[in-house]
Amino acid sequence: MITATSTDPKATVLPLLEGSTWPGAAEALSQAQALPIPTSKTEAWKYTRVAKLFNQPYAAPKGDANVTLPARLPFDVIRVVFVNGHFRKDLSDDLTPIPGLRIGFIGELKKSAEFSKRYVPITPVKERLFSAMNTAAPTDGLFIHFMEGCALVVPIHVLHITSGEGQLIQPRELFLLDKGVSAELIFEHIAKRGRGSLVNLVREFALAEGSALTVHKLQNETEGPAHISLETVRLDTKARFSLSTTTLEGTLIRNDVNVSLAGPEAHAELNGVYLLNGTTHCDNHTYIGHDVPDCTSDELYKGIVAGKGTSVFNGKVY
């Protein structure tokens, strides 16, 4: 057990990270204790000040908040709804099994010995405090396995709603694509009365040979929490991945995207647009690793910043 003292700058979050049964939680908790809070002297966080996020108390998130759903998208989708990081079956579409598609939830899967044995995380926890925090105690999250021969022809729309102040919300999501599978995902983040909360999200994508995944991400958290996210992607031979991120509203937003082109002829596309005003701060940090020869990547981010809004973009291709 880790006991946080009042002099520990992470005392507001460490007690909320204990007791998780998620694979690797014990190691991650130790890392969360050891890793420092990023400051302006931390190169990767030089222009995004996050120390203030640890200067307030947090409570465990409540998934039973009464929320109003936005209008459905103007095309067919399968909608999966999370409120404060918790899956809400009553607000989601019927998830009747579809041939070749397995949908599960972290709250259930982390209790499965088989899942714990097979799950191999692709998000490191030794260098990034927020990754260690999430891995130590994910709130809940989505697991989707697109198996070979999957018959799904419509996008899956994952809607995250933050409602309520002062909560530490840590969604965890994992998406696996088998050989030759194509899929499309839409992530939408909205908020009502979410100021003073912290959303710390980790998404992992593993694409097998010849698979293709298109991802659309919309951030429109008008009354938003601070939103820290990491999307980690691993592509095998001839796999294709496309991510488009649109940021409209929020308070402090940090989007990390780490892509590993791990097989020949893999291809990744990262696109982003941000329209900021007021006091919104948005930081897009991307990394694409051409880890083997004969891979390709494209990247384009553009933004308009008005009022007192601020933005950061840091894109690296190695």
C-alpha positions as CSV (number, residue, x, y, z in Angstrom):
1,M,0.0,0.0,0.0
2,I,1.3,3.5,-0.9
3,T,0.4,6.2,1.5
4,A,0.5,9.7,0.1
5,T,1.4,12.5,2.5
6,S,0.3,16.1,2.3
7,T,3.7,17.1,1.2
8,D,3.6,14.8,-1.8
9,P,2.6,16.8,-4.9
10,K,0.6,13.7,-6.1
11,A,-1.2,13.2,-2.9
12,T,-4.5,14.1,-4.5
13,V,-4.4,11.2,-7.0
14,L,-2.2,8.4,-5.5
15,P,-4.8,7.1,-3.0
16,L,-7.3,6.7,-5.9
17,L,-4.9,4.4,-7.8
18,E,-4.7,1.6,-5.3
19,G,-6.4,-1.8,-5.3
20,S,-6.8,-2.3,-9.1
21,T,-6.7,-5.8,-10.6
22,W,-5.8,-4.5,-14.0
23,P,-2.8,-6.4,-15.6
24,G,0.4,-4.6,-14.6
25,A,-1.3,-2.4,-12.1
26,A,1.2,-3.0,-9.3
27,E,4.2,-2.0,-11.4
28,A,2.3,1.0,-12.8
29,L,1.4,2.2,-9.3
30,S,5.1,2.1,-8.3
31,Q,6.0,4.1,-11.4
32,A,3.2,6.6,-10.7
33,Q,4.7,7.1,-7.3
34,A,8.3,7.5,-8.6
35,L,7.7,9.6,-11.8
36,P,7.8,13.4,-11.3
37,I,5.0,15.7,-12.4
38,P,6.0,17.3,-15.7
39,T,7.1,20.9,-15.5
40,S,8.2,23.6,-18.0
41,K,11.7,22.0,-17.7
42,T,10.3,18.7,-19.0
43,E,10.9,19.1,-22.8
44,A,7.8,17.1,-23.9
45,W,5.6,19.3,-21.7
46,K,7.5,22.6,-21.9
47,Y,4.5,24.6,-23.1
48,T,1.7,22.7,-21.3
49,R,1.6,23.3,-17.5
50,V,0.0,20.3,-15.8
51,A,1.3,20.8,-12.2
52,K,-1.9,22.7,-11.4
53,L,-3.9,19.5,-12.1
54,F,-2.4,18.0,-8.9
55,N,-3.3,21.0,-6.7
56,Q,-6.9,19.9,-6.1
57,P,-8.7,16.9,-4.6
58,Y,-10.3,14.3,-6.8
59,A,-13.0,11.7,-6.2
60,A,-13.7,8.4,-7.9
61,P,-15.9,8.9,-10.9
62,K,-19.7,8.2,-10.8
63,G,-21.2,6.5,-13.8
64,D,-24.8,7.0,-12.8
65,A,-25.0,10.7,-13.6
66,N,-28.2,11.8,-15.3
67,V,-27.1,13.0,-18.8
68,T,-28.8,14.1,-22.0
69,L,-27.5,12.4,-25.1
70,P,-26.7,14.5,-28.2
71,A,-28.5,13.9,-31.4
72,R,-27.4,10.8,-33.3
73,L,-25.0,11.1,-36.1
74,P,-26.8,11.4,-39.5
75,F,-25.7,7.9,-40.7
76,D,-25.9,4.4,-39.3
77,V,-23.5,3.6,-36.5
78,I,-23.4,1.4,-33.4
79,R,-23.3,3.8,-30.5
80,V,-21.5,2.8,-27.2
81,V,-21.9,5.3,-24.4
82,F,-19.6,6.0,-21.4
83,V,-20.5,8.4,-18.6
84,N,-17.6,9.6,-16.5
85,G,-15.6,6.6,-17.8
86,H,-18.2,4.0,-17.0
87,F,-20.1,2.0,-19.6
88,R,-23.8,2.8,-19.7
89,K,-25.8,-0.1,-21.2
90,D,-29.0,1.8,-20.8
91,L,-27.8,4.6,-23.1
92,S,-26.0,2.4,-25.7
93,D,-27.3,0.6,-28.7
94,D,-28.1,-3.1,-28.6
95,L,-24.7,-4.9,-28.7
96,T,-26.1,-8.2,-29.9
97,P,-23.1,-10.3,-31.1
98,I,-22.0,-9.7,-34.7
99,P,-20.1,-12.4,-36.5
100,G,-16.4,-11.8,-36.2
101,L,-16.8,-9.0,-33.7
102,R,-16.1,-9.3,-30.0
103,I,-17.0,-6.4,-27.7
104,G,-16.1,-6.4,-24.1
105,F,-15.5,-3.9,-21.2
106,I,-12.5,-3.5,-19.0
107,G,-14.6,-3.7,-15.9
108,E,-15.4,-7.3,-16.8
109,L,-12.3,-8.3,-18.7
110,K,-9.8,-7.4,-16.0
111,K,-11.4,-10.1,-13.8
112,S,-10.7,-12.7,-16.5
113,A,-7.6,-14.8,-16.0
114,E,-7.5,-15.6,-19.7
115,F,-7.6,-11.9,-20.7
116,S,-4.9,-11.1,-18.2
117,K,-2.7,-13.9,-19.6
118,R,-3.2,-12.9,-23.2
119,Y,-3.2,-9.1,-22.9
120,V,0.2,-7.5,-23.9
121,P,0.1,-3.7,-23.4
122,I,1.8,-1.6,-26.0
123,T,1.7,1.5,-23.9
124,P,4.9,2.0,-21.8
125,V,4.5,3.2,-18.2
126,K,8.1,3.9,-17.2
127,E,8.5,7.3,-18.7
128,R,5.1,9.0,-18.7
129,L,3.3,9.7,-15.4
130,F,-0.2,9.9,-16.9
131,S,0.2,6.4,-18.6
132,A,1.3,5.0,-15.3
133,M,-1.7,6.5,-13.5
134,N,-4.1,5.1,-16.1
135,T,-2.5,1.6,-16.1
136,A,-2.5,1.5,-12.3
137,A,-6.3,2.1,-12.0
138,P,-8.4,2.4,-15.2
139,T,-12.0,3.4,-14.5
140,D,-13.5,1.2,-17.2
141,G,-13.2,1.1,-21.0
142,L,-13.9,-0.6,-24.2
143,F,-12.2,-3.7,-25.8
144,I,-13.1,-4.6,-29.4
145,H,-11.6,-7.4,-31.3
146,F,-12.2,-7.3,-35.1
147,M,-11.6,-10.9,-36.0
148,E,-10.7,-12.3,-39.4
149,G,-13.8,-12.3,-41.5
150,C,-15.6,-9.7,-39.5
151,A,-18.9,-8.7,-41.1
152,L,-19.4,-5.2,-39.6
153,V,-20.1,-2.6,-42.2
154,V,-21.0,0.5,-40.1
155,P,-18.8,2.6,-37.9
156,I,-18.7,2.1,-34.1
157,H,-19.4,5.4,-32.4
158,V,-17.9,5.7,-28.9
159,L,-19.4,8.6,-27.0
160,H,-17.7,9.8,-23.8
161,I,-19.7,12.2,-21.6
162,T,-18.1,13.9,-18.6
163,S,-20.7,15.2,-16.1
164,G,-19.7,16.5,-12.6
165,E,-16.8,18.3,-11.1
166,G,-13.7,17.1,-9.2
167,Q,-13.5,13.5,-10.6
168,L,-10.5,11.5,-11.8
169,I,-11.7,9.7,-14.9
170,Q,-9.4,7.2,-16.5
171,P,-10.8,5.4,-19.6
172,R,-8.9,2.5,-21.0
173,E,-9.5,1.2,-24.5
174,L,-8.0,-1.6,-26.6
175,F,-8.7,-2.3,-30.3
176,L,-7.4,-5.4,-32.1
177,L,-7.7,-6.0,-35.8
178,D,-6.9,-9.4,-37.3
179,K,-5.3,-10.0,-40.6
180,G,-7.0,-8.3,-43.5
181,V,-9.9,-6.7,-41.5
182,S,-11.1,-3.2,-42.2
183,A,-13.0,-1.1,-39.6
184,E,-14.0,2.5,-38.7
185,L,-14.3,4.1,-35.3
186,I,-15.7,7.4,-34.2
187,F,-14.7,8.8,-30.8
188,E,-16.7,11.8,-29.4
189,H,-15.9,13.6,-26.2
190,I,-18.4,16.0,-24.7
191,A,-18.8,17.5,-21.2
192,K,-21.4,19.2,-19.0
193,R,-20.4,20.7,-15.7
194,G,-17.1,18.9,-15.9
195,R,-14.7,21.7,-14.8
196,G,-12.3,20.6,-12.1
197,S,-12.3,17.0,-13.3
198,L,-9.4,15.2,-15.0
199,V,-9.9,12.8,-17.9
200,N,-6.7,10.7,-18.3
201,L,-7.3,8.4,-21.3
202,V,-5.2,5.6,-22.9
203,R,-6.2,4.0,-26.2
204,E,-4.2,1.1,-27.8
205,F,-4.6,-0.1,-31.4
206,A,-2.9,-3.2,-32.7
207,L,-3.3,-3.8,-36.4
208,A,-2.3,-7.2,-37.9
209,E,-1.0,-7.8,-41.4
210,G,-3.1,-6.1,-44.2
211,S,-5.7,-4.7,-41.8
212,A,-7.0,-1.1,-42.1
213,L,-8.5,1.2,-39.5
214,T,-10.0,4.7,-39.9
215,V,-10.5,6.7,-36.7
216,H,-12.3,10.0,-36.3
217,K,-11.9,11.9,-32.9
218,L,-14.0,14.9,-31.9
219,Q,-13.3,16.9,-28.8
220,N,-16.1,19.3,-27.9
221,E,-16.0,19.6,-24.1
222,T,-17.7,23.0,-23.7
223,E,-17.8,22.9,-19.9
224,G,-14.8,20.6,-20.0
225,P,-12.4,18.9,-17.7
226,A,-8.7,18.8,-18.3
227,H,-8.3,16.1,-20.9
228,I,-5.0,14.2,-21.2
229,S,-5.0,11.4,-23.8
230,L,-2.5,9.0,-25.3
231,E,-3.2,6.9,-28.4
232,T,-0.6,4.2,-29.1
233,V,-0.7,2.4,-32.4
234,R,1.3,-0.6,-33.7
235,L,1.1,-1.6,-37.4
236,D,2.2,-4.9,-38.8
237,T,3.1,-5.5,-42.5
238,K,0.9,-3.7,-45.0
239,A,-1.5,-2.4,-42.3
240,R,-3.0,1.0,-42.7
241,F,-4.1,3.5,-40.0
242,S,-5.7,6.9,-40.3
243,L,-6.5,9.2,-37.4
244,S,-8.3,12.6,-37.8
245,T,-8.6,14.7,-34.6
246,T,-10.9,17.7,-34.4
247,T,-10.7,19.9,-31.3
248,L,-13.4,22.6,-30.8
249,E,-13.8,23.3,-27.1
250,G,-12.2,22.5,-23.8
251,T,-9.9,23.8,-21.0
252,L,-6.5,22.1,-21.0
253,I,-6.2,19.5,-23.8
254,R,-3.2,17.3,-24.5
255,N,-3.3,14.8,-27.3
256,D,-0.4,12.4,-27.5
257,V,-0.2,10.0,-30.5
258,N,2.6,7.4,-30.8
259,V,2.7,5.3,-33.9
260,S,5.0,2.3,-34.5
261,L,5.3,1.2,-38.2
262,A,6.5,-2.3,-37.3
263,G,6.1,-4.1,-40.6
264,P,7.2,-3.4,-44.1
265,E,4.7,-1.4,-46.3
266,A,2.8,-0.2,-43.3
267,H,1.2,3.2,-43.7
268,A,-0.1,5.8,-41.2
269,E,-1.9,9.1,-41.7
270,L,-2.4,11.7,-38.9
271,N,-4.6,14.7,-39.5
272,G,-5.8,17.3,-37.0
273,V,-7.7,20.6,-37.0
274,Y,-8.3,22.8,-33.9
275,L,-10.6,25.8,-33.6
276,L,-9.8,27.5,-30.3
277,N,-11.1,30.6,-28.6
278,G,-11.6,31.8,-25.0
279,T,-9.0,30.3,-22.8
280,T,-8.7,26.8,-24.4
281,H,-5.2,25.4,-24.5
282,C,-4.6,22.5,-26.9
283,D,-1.4,20.6,-27.2
284,N,-1.0,18.0,-30.0
285,H,2.2,15.9,-29.7
286,T,2.7,13.2,-32.3
287,Y,5.4,10.6,-32.9
288,I,5.7,8.3,-35.9
289,G,8.4,5.6,-35.7
290,H,9.5,4.0,-39.0
291,D,10.8,1.1,-37.1
292,V,11.5,-1.1,-40.2
293,P,12.3,-0.1,-43.9
294,D,9.7,0.4,-46.6
295,C,7.0,2.2,-44.6
296,T,5.2,5.5,-45.4
297,S,3.4,8.2,-43.4
298,D,1.6,11.4,-43.9
299,E,0.8,14.1,-41.4
300,L,-1.1,17.4,-41.5
301,Y,-2.3,19.6,-38.6
302,K,-3.9,23.0,-38.9
303,G,-5.6,25.4,-36.5
304,I,-7.2,28.7,-35.8
305,V,-6.7,30.2,-32.4
306,A,-8.6,33.3,-31.3
307,G,-9.1,35.2,-28.1
308,K,-6.9,34.0,-25.3
309,G,-6.7,30.5,-26.6
310,T,-3.3,28.9,-27.0
311,S,-2.0,25.9,-29.0
312,V,1.1,23.7,-29.3
313,F,2.1,21.3,-32.0
314,N,5.0,19.0,-31.9
315,G,5.3,16.4,-34.6
316,K,8.2,13.9,-34.9
317,V,8.9,11.3,-37.5
318,Y,11.8,9.0,-36.8
